[in-house]
Amino acid sequence: MTATQPHGGRTTKARADDHGPAGHGHPGHDHCGHAHHGHGHHHLNALSSGGLDRALGLGVALNALFVVVEVAAGLWSGSLALVADAGHNAGDVLGLILAWGASHLARRPPTRRYTWGFRRSTIYAALANAVLLLTACGVLLWEAWRRFHEPAPVAGWTVALVAAVGVAINTLTAVLLARGARGDANVRGAFLHMAADAAVSAGVVVAGAVIALTGRSWIDPLVSILVTAAVMVGTWDLFRESVDLALDAVPRGLEPEALTDLLAAIPGVTEVHDLHVWNASTSEISLTVHLVVPEPDRHDAVLRRASADLRSLFGIGHTTIQIESEDTGRECVQRPAETL
């Protein structure tokens, strides 16, 4: 059962129902009066679907090739560090494939069984990418700590050269994904993966060169710890956002009170209740709400104004608005008893 909060004589709920919007007839949600729907989709992702597919596909191909090169270089030079890093980069390829697959699934049309389609797969991919990146950071920190106590010889110039190739590949992939990362946590997860690897590889280039010139192998784990710690700070925010998305939290940058005030200010609306707003995917926002409009001849105008304002002012592209008369609004089981 969701808690309710009184707000200026009206009420908003703390979060959206797990089963989707009002007006779609899921069990346990009674509907009062007449349901009116304003449907649309607002994509915040700055990359087109084709551009995103090309960016992710190229990223997968380049990074998979780099894994092969890194394994070969590690075996040729006898560097266990390079072979181990190839395993880490293989995880990056998996992360890119996750983001790519989720993006493709999100564009598939709804079915009779999956009436919302598969757009939420982008949320789970973003969460998986955040977990993968944090796990990789943990492994790197452990390995760096172990090397402080058990120093291992490092083939400085070989490591630096291979890492420089990694910087180029990861930076290129990150640049390709940068635009799409602005409004899509799924793409941002893949972007952070690549940006983090570019930073780690840059640190390895510096460490490899210094080690080759000075012979001080402890520089390698020190640089790894500093770079990994910086990566974890950025990744933690993605992890928190992904968890919020998975739990249907109110999207970042939106306040339920502001949405309630907007809707209550529409001429003809006397009460706003049962408001829910959540991310349908990492780039789409959905909202459901009940509006009490006593005058029947205002119903259509209120619906058009509410849908247009929510889209233009808040970027909410999929709305389900239930218009209720005064009597049915008063009897609606979704209306909290404490509403004034």
N, C-alpha and C positions, 0 to 999 in steps of 0.2 A: 504494500500500500504506500503511495507516495504522500509525503507531507505537503501541506499547503501553507502559504504565507499570505496574510492579508496585506494589501498594498493599496492605499488610497481609496478604500471603499470597494476595491476589486480584489481579485485573487490571482496569483500565478502558482503553478506547481513547480516543485523543485527540479524535476527532470521529466523527460518524455517517457510515455509508456513503452515497454520493451517490444510490444507487438506491432508498433507502427501507428499511423495517424488515425484520428477519429474519422468516421465516415467510411472506413474500409471494412467494417463488419467483422472485426476479430472478436473472439469470445471474451466476455467479462467487461465489455465496454458498451453501456447502453447509450443510445442516441435519442436525443430529444428534439422535437420540432423537425425542421427541414435542413438537410445537409446540402451545402453549396460548396463546390470545389473549384479552386483556381489552380491549375496545374501548369508547371513549366520547369525547366531545368537551367540552373545558372552555374556554369563551369568557371571556377576561378583560376584554373590552370592556364598559365600564359602560353604554354606550348599546345599546338594542335595535336590531335591524336596521332596523325601521321608523323609529325615532327618528334613526338615523344617516342613512338615506336622505333624510329630511325636512331635516335639518340641512345636509347637503351640497347637496341640491337648492336650498334657499333661498340658500345661500352662492353657488352658481353664478349664480342669477338676479340677486341683488343686485349681485354684482361685475361681471357682464356689463353690467348697466344703468349702473353707475358708469363703466365704460370708455367707453360711449357719451356720457355726460354730460361726462366729462373731455375727450374729443376735441372735443366741441362748444364747451366753455368755452375750450379752448386755441386753437381756430380763431377764435373770437369776440374773444378778448383779444389775439391775436397772440403767445401764450406758447408757445414751442417746448418749454419745460420740461414744461408740462402734457401736451402731445401725446406727448412721450417717456415720461412717467410712465404714460400710458394704455397704451402698449406693454408696460411692465413689469406693469401690472395685468392685461393680457390673458394674460400668462404665469401669473399667479395663478389665473385662471379655468381655464387648462389644468391646473394642479396640482390644483385641486379636482375637475375632471372625471376625472383619473387616479385619485385616491383613491376617488371615487364608483364608477367603473367597476370598479376592483379589488375593492372591497367587495362589489359585486353578483356578480362572477365567483366570489369565494370561497364564496358561498352556493349556487352551482350544484352539483347532485349529480355524483358521479363517473360516468365513462363507461367503456366497455370499453377504450378507448385511454388515457384519462386516469384511471387507477384511484384516484388521490389527489384527483381533482377539480381545481379551479383555485385553490385557496386560496393557493398561493405567489405569485399575482399581486399580493397585498397587499405582499409583500416587495419586489418589483420596483417597485411604485408608490411605496413609501416611499423607496427608493434614488433613483428618478427625481426625486421631489420635493426631496430633499436636494440633488441635483446642480443642479436648476433654481434653487433658492434661493441656493446658493453662487455660481452663475453670475450671477444677478441682482445679488448683492452686489458681485461683481467689476466689473460694468458700472457700477453706481452709484459705486463708488470711482474708477474711471477718469474718469467724467464730472465728478465733484467735483474731482478733481485738475486736469483740463483747465480747469475754470472758475476755478480759482485763478489760472491764467496768462492766461486769456482771459475776463475778466469779461463777463457778459451782463446787460442790464437785466432786472429781475424785477418783474412786476406784483404787488407785495406783497399787497394785500388780496384780489385775485382768487385768487391762489395759496393764500392762507390759508383762504379760504372753501371752495374746492373740496377742499382737504386736510382740512378739518373734516368734510365729508361723508364722505370716505374713512375718517377715524377712526371715525365712527359705524358705517359699514357693516362695516369690518374687525373692529371690536371685537365687534359683534353676532355675526358669523359665528364668531369665535374662542370666544365664550362658548358658543355652541351646540355646538361641537366639544370643549369643555374636558373634559367627563366621559369621552368616548370616547378622548381622548388619553392617559389614564392607563395603559392596558394594551395599546395597539395602536400600533405605530410608523407604520403607514399613516395612521391618523387623526391621530397626533401630527405627521406631516409636513405635513398640511393645516392643522392648528392653528397650527403654527409659521409657516407662510406668512402666515396671517391676522394673527397676533399681531405678526409682524415688520412687516407693512405698516401695522398700526395705530400701531406705534412710529415708523416712518418718517414717516407722515402727521402724527403729533403734532409731530414735530420740524419738519416743513414749516410747520405752522400757526404755531409760535413764530417760525421764521425769517422767514416771510412778514410777520408783524405787525411784527417788529423792523425788517425792511428798509423796510416802508412808513413807519415812524416816523423812521428814522435815515438811510435811503438807502444804507446800507452793504451792498452786494451780496455781499461776501465771507462774510457770515454764512451764506448759503445752502449753499455747499459745505462749510463747516466743520461745520455741524449734520449734513449728509448723511454725512460721514466718521465722526463720533462715533456716530451711530445705527447705521450700517451695520456698523461694527466690533463693536458690541454684539450685533447680530443674527447675525453670523458665528460668534461664540463659542457661542451656543446651537445653531446649525445644525450645527456641526462634530460635536457629540455625536450628533445624529441620523444624520449621514452615517456615522460609525464604526459605530453600531449597525446601520444598514441593510446595510453591507458584511458585518458579522458574520452577519447573518441570511441573506444571499445565499450565504455560504460555509459554512453549516450549523454555525456555531460553537455551543458550549454556551451556552444562553440565560443572559442576565444574571441574577445572583442564585442560580444553581444551581452546585454543585460536584460533579463526578463522584465524588469520594471520599465525600461525604456520602450520595449515592445508593447507592453500593456498601456502605457501612456499614449503611444501613437494610435493604437486602436481605439482607446476610449475617447480620443479627441475627434474621431470621425462623426460628423453630424448624424444623429439618429441612433447611435450606440449608447445604451444606458448601463451596460454591464459587460465586463470581460472576465471569463473564467475558463478553467481547464486549458491553460496555455502550456504547450510543450514545444521546445525547440531543440534540435539535435542535428548532428552530422549524419546524413544518409551515406556519405562516402567521405573521402579525404578532401574532396573539392566541391561538395554539394551540401546545402543546408535545407532542412525540412522543418515545417512548423504546422501545428494543429492548434485550433482555438475555438471556443464557443463565444459568439457575440449575441447579446440580447438586443434586439431591435423591435420595439413595440409596434411601429408603423409598417405594415406590410408593403406599402408602396416604396419604401426606402431600401428594401432588402437587396435588390440588384445593384443599386448605387453604392451601398455599403460594401458589398462583395467586391465590386470593381475597384473601389478606392483602397480597400484594405490590401488586396492582392498587388496592386500597382505600387503602393507605398512600401510594402514589405520588400518587394523586389528592388525598387530603385534606391531606397535608403539603407537597407540592410543586406542586400544581396541574397535574399531568401527566395529561391526559385521554385520550390515545391511547397505549396500551401494547401491545407485542407481546412476550410472555414465553415463552421456550422452556425447558421443563422437561426435564432430562436425568438419566438414571440415572448411577451412578458410572462404569460401563464406557463408556457412550456419551459421557459428559462428558470422560473421559480421552482418547478417540479423536477428539473434535471438532476439525476443522481450524481453527476459530476460536479455539481455546484456545491461548494463547501457550506456547511451550516452557518459558519461565522461571517459569511459575506454580508456586508451592510447594505 
